[in-house]
Structure formats: C-alpha cells, structure tokens
C-alpha cells in the first residue's frame, strides 16, 4: 500500500509540479457590467460577487483556465501560509 501511494504521489508531482497544494487568492477588481454572459458566469462560479470580493482556490488547471477567461476583471495573488 505504501508503495502504491508513493507511485501516485510521484505521478501527481510530475503532472502538477510542486504547486500541487498551492493556493491562490482571486479578487474581483472590475465590474461585470458590459461583459459577455459567459464571463459573468465564470466570475460567479469562481465565487466572486461584488467588486473587491476575494476567494481562495487550490491552484490547478481548471481554476487557472477560469481566471484566464476573466483576466481583465480579476487580480490573482499567491497565498503564503
């Protein structure tokens, strides 16, 4: 069992690098008025509602892709724990 867990950990570190457990903070800095409905939905699914609101997410491909779609509306910071 221990060997299996080590294999899984190695595979994950190859795929995701050392950022596997990193967290990022996403903050909404611009209004969603006048943006495309898809972008508004992305902001909402990130958990952002009002300008200035922020949320923390695990750093991964899905969240990075969502942030890229609305990069003109949000600011991303690394969270140091």
ABEGO torsion letter per residue (X at the ends): XAAAAAAAAAAAAAAAEAAAABBBBBBBABBABGBBAAAAAAAAAAGBABBGBBBBBBBBAAAAAAAAAAAAABBBBBBBX
